[in-house]
Structures are given as C-alpha cells and as structure tokens.
Amino acid sequence: MKKKTIFSWVLLIGLSIASSIIVLNLTDQNSLLQKISLAISVLFITSSILLLLLPGINKSFLEFFKIKYRYYLFVLAILVLPLINWFFIPDFSSNLKNIVGSYFLWYILPALIMIIPTFHINLKPWGPLFHILGVIYLAIGFDDRYTDPTISGFIDLGYSFNALWVSALCLAIISIQFDEYLEYFNWDFDLKKIGFPIGILFSFAIIVLPVGLLTGFLVWNPTWEGIGMFLLTFLGIWFTIALPEEVIARGIIQHQMVNVAKKNLLNFKKWHKIIIILLASFIFGISHWNNTSAEFIWIYIGLATVAGIGFGACWEKYGLFSSMLMHTIIDFVWVMCFKA
C-alpha cells in the first residue's frame, strides 16, 4: 500500500472520528440517544465525503460505484439519512404535514432533478443543466431557513448537519461523472494548490478591506479563545461553509457551465470561460442576499461576487482544494478579526 493511501486512510478515520466527538461535545440534545444518533449520522456523512475526495482511496471508491445499483443505493442512503432525526422531533404527528412537505420540497425534489441525467443518457450535452438547476434549488434551503421542520430533531446543530449533508449528496450524485474531472475534486496535496490561492488573497484584500472598512461592513474586532477554538473554527468553516459552497458554486454550477459551453460552442475560447466564472461568481454573490442586515445587502453581494471570482480562478487552476482553501481563509479572518 502506498504511503499516500495509508495517509489518506489515517486522515479519513481521524477526521471522521474527530467530527463525531466534536458533535457529541458541542451539541445540547435532549437525550444521549439523540447525541449518539447525530454523531453516527455525521460520522457516515464525513466518511462519505472523505472517501470521495481523498487521494489514494477515492479512485477505488468511485470504481465501486460505477455499478449503477450501488451508486443509487449510496445516493439513497445519504438522501434518507435526515429521517433519523424525525424520531426526536417533539409533536412529530401534529407537525407531520410540515415535516414531510419540507423534506420532499427541499431534499427529494432537487435531488431528483440532479439525478435525472443518470437515467437518461440521451439528454447529453444538456444533462449538466439539470445538475445546475437542481443544485441551485437545493442551495436555497441549504442554510436551514426553509428546512428547519425536517431537521428539528437535531436541535442546535441543524445548519452544520445540513451543510455536511448537502456536500455529501452533491458529491454522491455527481460522483458518477468524476472520471470527467477527477483532478478537480482530488484533495491531493501540492504546494501550488496552496500558493496560488494565497497569492490571489492579497489581491482580494486590496479591494475588500478598504471597501469593507469604509462602509462599516467590516469592523476591526479581533477575538482569541485559545488554540482549540482557533482550530475548531478553521475546520468548521472548511467543512460546513467552504465545502458545500464550493461544491455547489464551483464544482457544479461553474464546472457544468463550462462543460455545456465546450460541448455546444464550435470555438470555445478562454474568454468564454472568463464569462462563465463571472456569471457563476454573480450567482454566488446573489446567494448571500439574506446573510446580513438590509443596509449592507449590496455591499455583501458585491464583495462575495469579487471573492467568487477568486474562488473560480482557484477552481479552474487547481481544483476544489485551492478554492476551498481561499474561501476558508477569507471567512476565518473575517470571523476571527472583523465580525462584530
């Protein structure tokens, strides 16, 4: 067994167990059974994500799911996982209509839209559009605003569970296409994958910091709660913010737009890709419209769009790892230094 493969397995086991332990310590569920159920769910989701992304093991995992019935069972397992928390929802029977309606509307329907191309191969080259439409639909409810009835059994970690779940579902559905762009989703370590996003970060800071500080959107407010919270914050942003948002905005929307353009334009040029990055970044920016107070909506959308351009460039150059790294560092600095 290669050293890289051994390292990936150690990382997978370590991170999966660590995520479950963190969940057990952070959550304030009503019973031990609730805590254990949430921890097991997170363990399954985290393991699935890492099996699809870690170098040395993801190729064999993807080969296993090239047999269609295994692929559909894997997607189904992730799709029904939120049902575990239904056992812990207070007054479940009286809220059955809202719970089932929320689950069907914000989980089942977008997943069905995204999975359509795997049933109908003749939809090519327009099949990727179903992934784009489905993931935009899925992203609307991803931050817990509209899916609260469905996951209210996991009391205080609804957003974190949803973020990990959305990442796992998206990766599982598009895993059948990974051969087309495996290099993008591979978390293979490379100094260039680190250096490139850090270089772009300096350019981004020159634009964002003056605008943010002058408008009052950013306020210098550094916080330090110890090395443990420092690392936990970084990992939390990596897995529950950067991962789902980059998989959605770059891994599916931007990448599939490029796929459609390449297959349908006779002379695909570099400037076509630039336009797509700008469009995907604007969609990413608009998705932040309800993440701040009314006075800062357009500033937030504008800055998120600019950041999205940087993330998009990182994706095109070195894939998911680089775009996630830049995204995580930006959000981490904001949380640790500028968030009031």
matplotlib code that plots the C-alpha trace (Angstrom):
import matplotlib.pyplot as plt

x = [0.0, 1.4, 2.3, -0.3, -3.0, -2.1, -2.0, -5.5, -7.0, -5.5, -6.8, -10.2, -10.5, -9.1, -11.3, -14.4, -14.0, -13.0, -16.1, -18.3, -16.5, -16.8, -20.5, -21.0, -19.3, -20.9, -24.4, -27.0, -29.6, -32.3, -31.0, -27.9, -29.6, -30.1, -26.5, -25.4, -27.7, -26.4, -22.8, -23.3, -25.0, -22.1, -19.7, -21.4, -21.6, -18.0, -16.6, -18.6, -17.2, -13.6, -13.9, -14.9, -12.2, -9.0, -6.3, -5.2, -8.6, -11.2, -10.5, -11.2, -14.3, -15.6, -14.9, -17.1, -20.0, -19.7, -22.1, -25.4, -27.4, -24.5, -24.5, -28.2, -28.1, -25.3, -27.3, -30.4, -28.6, -27.5, -30.9, -32.8, -30.3, -32.1, -35.1, -33.1, -33.8, -37.6, -37.6, -36.6, -38.9, -41.4, -45.0, -44.0, -47.5, -49.1, -46.4, -46.2, -47.5, -44.9, -42.0, -42.8, -43.6, -40.3, -38.3, -40.0, -39.7, -36.1, -34.4, -36.2, -37.2, -33.8, -32.0, -34.4, -33.7, -29.9, -30.1, -32.2, -29.1, -28.0, -31.3, -31.5, -28.1, -29.6, -30.0, -26.4, -25.0, -27.7, -27.7, -25.4, -28.1, -30.2, -27.3, -27.1, -30.9, -31.1, -28.2, -29.4, -32.8, -31.0, -28.9, -31.9, -32.8, -29.3, -28.7, -31.6, -34.1, -36.6, -35.6, -35.9, -39.1, -37.2, -34.2, -35.6, -34.9, -31.2, -31.8, -28.7, -26.6, -29.2, -27.1, -23.9, -25.7, -27.4, -24.1, -22.4, -25.4, -25.7, -22.0, -22.3, -25.4, -24.0, -20.7, -22.5, -24.8, -22.0, -19.6, -20.7, -19.1, -15.9, -13.9, -14.5, -12.8, -11.4, -8.3, -10.6, -12.1, -9.0, -7.6, -4.1, -1.6, 0.5, 2.3, 0.9, -2.6, -1.7, 0.5, -2.0, -5.0, -2.8, -1.4, -4.9, -5.9, -3.5, -5.2, -8.6, -7.6, -6.5, -10.1, -12.2, -10.6, -10.8, -14.4, -15.5, -13.9, -15.0, -18.6, -18.7, -19.4, -16.1, -15.2, -11.9, -12.8, -10.1, -11.1, -9.0, -10.5, -7.5, -5.8, -8.6, -11.3, -8.9, -8.5, -12.2, -13.2, -11.0, -12.2, -15.8, -15.5, -13.7, -16.3, -19.6, -19.1, -16.3, -17.0, -20.7, -20.5, -17.5, -19.0, -22.2, -20.9, -17.7, -17.8, -21.3, -22.5, -19.3, -17.8, -21.0, -21.5, -18.0, -18.9, -22.1, -20.2, -17.4, -19.9, -22.1, -19.8, -17.9, -14.9, -14.7, -12.3, -10.6, -12.8, -15.9, -14.5, -13.9, -17.6, -18.7, -16.5, -18.1, -21.6, -21.1, -19.5, -22.5, -24.9, -22.7, -22.8, -26.6, -27.0, -25.7, -28.6, -30.2, -27.0, -26.7, -28.7, -30.6, -28.1, -25.2, -27.0, -25.5, -22.1, -22.1, -23.3, -20.6, -17.8, -19.0, -19.1, -15.5, -14.4, -16.3, -14.1, -11.0, -12.6, -13.5, -9.9, -8.6, -11.0, -10.0, -6.3, -6.0, -9.5, -11.6, -8.8, -7.5, -10.9, -11.8, -8.6, -9.0, -12.7, -11.8, -9.0, -11.3, -14.1, -11.7, -10.1, -13.5, -14.8, -11.6, -10.8, -13.7, -17.0, -18.8]
y = [0.0, 3.4, 6.0, 8.4, 5.8, 5.0, 8.7, 9.2, 6.3, 7.6, 11.1, 9.7, 7.7, 10.5, 13.3, 11.1, 10.1, 13.7, 15.1, 12.8, 13.6, 17.3, 16.9, 15.0, 17.8, 20.7, 19.6, 20.1, 17.5, 16.4, 12.8, 10.7, 8.8, 12.0, 12.8, 9.4, 9.4, 12.8, 11.7, 8.5, 10.5, 12.9, 10.0, 8.5, 11.8, 12.8, 9.4, 9.5, 13.0, 12.0, 8.7, 10.7, 13.4, 12.0, 10.9, 7.3, 5.9, 7.9, 6.2, 2.7, 4.1, 5.6, 2.4, 0.5, 2.9, 2.6, -0.3, 1.6, -0.2, 0.5, 4.2, 4.6, 2.8, 5.2, 8.2, 6.9, 6.2, 9.8, 11.1, 9.3, 10.0, 13.1, 10.8, 9.6, 12.9, 12.5, 10.1, 13.1, 15.8, 17.0, 16.7, 14.8, 13.6, 17.1, 18.6, 15.7, 17.7, 20.5, 18.0, 15.7, 18.7, 20.4, 17.1, 16.5, 20.1, 20.9, 17.5, 15.0, 17.3, 18.9, 15.5, 14.0, 16.9, 16.5, 12.7, 12.8, 12.7, 9.3, 7.8, 9.5, 9.4, 10.9, 14.2, 14.9, 17.5, 19.3, 16.9, 19.2, 21.8, 19.5, 19.5, 23.3, 23.8, 21.1, 22.3, 26.0, 24.7, 22.6, 25.6, 27.7, 25.6, 24.5, 27.1, 25.8, 28.7, 26.5, 23.0, 23.6, 21.4, 18.5, 18.5, 20.0, 16.8, 17.8, 20.8, 23.0, 21.7, 21.9, 24.1, 22.1, 18.8, 20.3, 21.7, 18.3, 16.5, 18.8, 18.3, 14.5, 14.4, 16.6, 14.7, 11.4, 12.4, 13.8, 11.0, 9.0, 11.8, 12.1, 10.5, 13.6, 15.9, 13.8, 16.1, 18.9, 17.1, 15.3, 16.8, 15.8, 17.9, 20.2, 23.4, 25.1, 24.4, 26.4, 29.1, 30.1, 30.9, 32.7, 34.9, 35.8, 36.5, 39.5, 41.0, 40.3, 42.1, 45.2, 45.5, 44.2, 45.7, 49.4, 49.0, 46.9, 49.2, 52.5, 51.3, 49.8, 46.3, 45.3, 46.3, 45.5, 43.2, 40.5, 37.6, 34.8, 32.0, 29.6, 27.3, 24.7, 27.1, 28.5, 25.1, 24.2, 27.4, 26.8, 23.2, 24.2, 26.8, 24.3, 21.6, 23.5, 26.6, 26.3, 22.7, 22.9, 26.4, 25.5, 22.1, 24.0, 27.2, 26.0, 22.2, 22.0, 25.4, 26.8, 23.5, 22.3, 25.6, 25.2, 21.6, 22.8, 25.6, 23.3, 20.8, 23.3, 26.1, 25.3, 27.5, 27.5, 30.3, 31.4, 34.4, 32.1, 30.6, 34.1, 35.0, 31.8, 32.5, 36.0, 34.6, 31.8, 34.4, 36.7, 33.7, 33.0, 36.7, 36.9, 33.8, 36.0, 38.5, 37.3, 36.8, 40.4, 43.4, 45.4, 48.3, 46.0, 43.7, 45.1, 45.5, 41.9, 40.7, 42.8, 41.6, 38.0, 38.2, 39.5, 36.7, 34.3, 35.4, 34.5, 31.1, 30.4, 31.1, 28.8, 26.1, 26.3, 26.3, 23.7, 22.4, 22.1, 22.1, 25.5, 27.2, 25.8, 27.0, 30.6, 30.5, 29.1, 31.7, 34.6, 33.5, 32.6, 36.0, 37.6, 35.6, 36.0, 39.7, 41.6, 40.1, 42.2]
z = [0.0, -1.0, 1.7, 0.2, 0.5, 4.1, 5.0, 3.4, 5.4, 8.6, 7.8, 6.9, 10.2, 12.3, 10.8, 10.8, 14.5, 15.4, 13.8, 15.8, 19.1, 18.3, 17.7, 20.9, 22.9, 21.1, 20.8, 23.6, 22.6, 25.0, 25.4, 25.0, 22.2, 20.3, 20.7, 19.5, 16.5, 15.4, 15.9, 13.9, 11.1, 11.0, 11.0, 8.0, 6.1, 6.9, 5.9, 2.6, 1.7, 2.5, 0.6, -2.5, -2.1, -0.5, -3.0, -3.0, -1.9, -3.9, -7.2, -5.8, -4.1, -7.4, -9.3, -6.8, -7.6, -11.3, -11.0, -11.1, -8.4, -5.9, -7.0, -6.5, -3.1, -1.9, -3.0, -1.4, 1.9, 2.1, 1.0, 3.7, 6.5, 7.8, 8.6, 11.7, 13.5, 13.0, 16.0, 18.2, 16.8, 19.5, 18.5, 15.3, 14.5, 14.8, 12.6, 10.1, 7.1, 7.6, 8.2, 5.2, 3.0, 3.9, 3.3, -0.1, -1.3, -0.2, -0.2, -2.5, -5.5, -6.0, -5.7, -8.3, -10.7, -10.3, -10.8, -14.0, -16.4, -14.9, -16.1, -19.5, -21.2, -24.4, -22.5, -23.3, -23.9, -21.9, -19.0, -16.9, -16.9, -14.6, -12.2, -12.3, -11.8, -9.1, -7.1, -7.2, -5.9, -3.2, -2.2, -1.4, 1.6, 2.4, 5.2, 7.4, 6.8, 5.0, 6.1, 9.9, 10.2, 8.6, 10.9, 14.1, 15.9, 15.8, 18.0, 17.9, 15.0, 12.2, 10.0, 10.4, 9.7, 6.7, 5.3, 5.6, 4.2, 1.2, 0.4, 0.6, -1.5, -4.2, -4.3, -4.4, -7.3, -9.5, -8.5, -11.5, -13.6, -11.7, -14.5, -16.5, -13.9, -11.1, -10.9, -9.8, -6.9, -5.7, -2.4, -3.5, -1.6, -3.7, -2.8, -5.9, -4.6, -1.5, -3.0, -5.8, -3.6, -1.0, -3.9, -5.0, -1.4, -1.3, -4.4, -2.9, 0.4, -1.5, -2.8, 0.0, 3.2, 2.2, 0.9, 3.9, 6.5, 4.9, 4.5, 8.1, 6.8, 8.3, 11.9, 13.5, 16.3, 16.9, 19.1, 20.7, 22.7, 22.7, 20.2, 20.5, 19.3, 16.7, 15.1, 15.6, 13.9, 10.9, 10.5, 11.0, 8.2, 6.0, 6.2, 6.8, 4.7, 2.2, 1.3, 0.4, -1.1, -3.3, -4.4, -5.3, -6.9, -8.5, -8.6, -10.1, -11.4, -12.8, -13.9, -15.6, -17.3, -18.8, -19.8, -21.6, -23.3, -24.5, -25.9, -27.7, -28.9, -32.0, -31.0, -27.2, -26.2, -23.0, -22.8, -22.7, -19.5, -18.0, -18.7, -17.0, -14.0, -13.7, -14.1, -11.5, -9.2, -9.5, -8.7, -5.7, -4.7, -5.0, -2.8, 0.1, -0.2, 3.1, 5.1, 6.5, 7.5, 4.9, 4.8, 3.8, 1.3, -1.9, -0.3, 0.8, -2.6, -4.3, -2.1, -2.3, -6.1, -6.1, -3.8, -6.1, -9.0, -6.9, -5.9, -9.5, -10.7, -8.0, -9.1, -12.7, -11.9, -9.1, -8.3, -5.1, -2.6, -3.7, -3.9, -0.5, 1.0, -0.2, 0.9, 4.3, 5.0, 4.0, 6.2, 9.0, 9.0, 8.9, 11.9, 13.9, 13.2, 11.6, 12.7, 15.3]

ax = plt.figure().add_subplot(projection="3d")
ax.plot(x, y, z, "-o")
ax.set_aspect("equal")
plt.show()
